[in-house]
């Protein structure tokens, strides 16, 4: 599992059953009673939140080894704060919230490891909001493209290919904006030969341009990624 200590991995693996993931359905939805956490074993899951005006803000795309639903632990108001939409068929390990809380309460070493892991998730979320607030929609899009290269990028002769097909609407959701706005920004990047898009696959030709435009702080890859 990604960035999780051996102790925490063994604890989590011993406390689950498996749930099938079906593309297009929801693992859980915002506002529903939260009694479970999930570890993605295969497939992909999108974590997002609906903004009051109806727009969708995507925060993460989770894949093998990622934990989702972690924000509900030790919360008296046990409702999911976000929705988890399944993007790709797969499986998830299911952990009962109460059982995990009980184990963390009596095992200080594992509890500390879990806190360290959650702190990393908070830092990831903070950097995404930082880019959105400081640099607006353009900054959110550019930083999303940078994070996608770190998570799914493959070096090729003509640039970095992001091996995750995404529609313009899905990219817009990472910015909390409309598809039309995302279309314009992507079109500008294509005209400048910063990116190219073929059948939903994006190739980044000038990564430094994107970094310069958002005053990139060159965060570690474990922070600057899309999961």
Buried (B, 14 or more C-beta within 10 A) or exposed (E): BBEBBEBBBEBBEEBBEEBEBEEEEBBBEBEEEBBBBBBBBEBBBBBBBBEEEEBBBBBBBBBBBBBBBBBBBEEEEBEBBBBBBBBBBBBBBBBBBEEBBEBBEEBEEBBBBBEEBBEBBEBBBEBBEBBBEEBEBBBBBBBBBBBBBBBBBEEEEEBBBBEBEBEBEBBBBBBBBBBEBBBEBBEEBBEEEBBBBEEEEBBBBBBEBBBEBBEBEEBEEEBBBBB
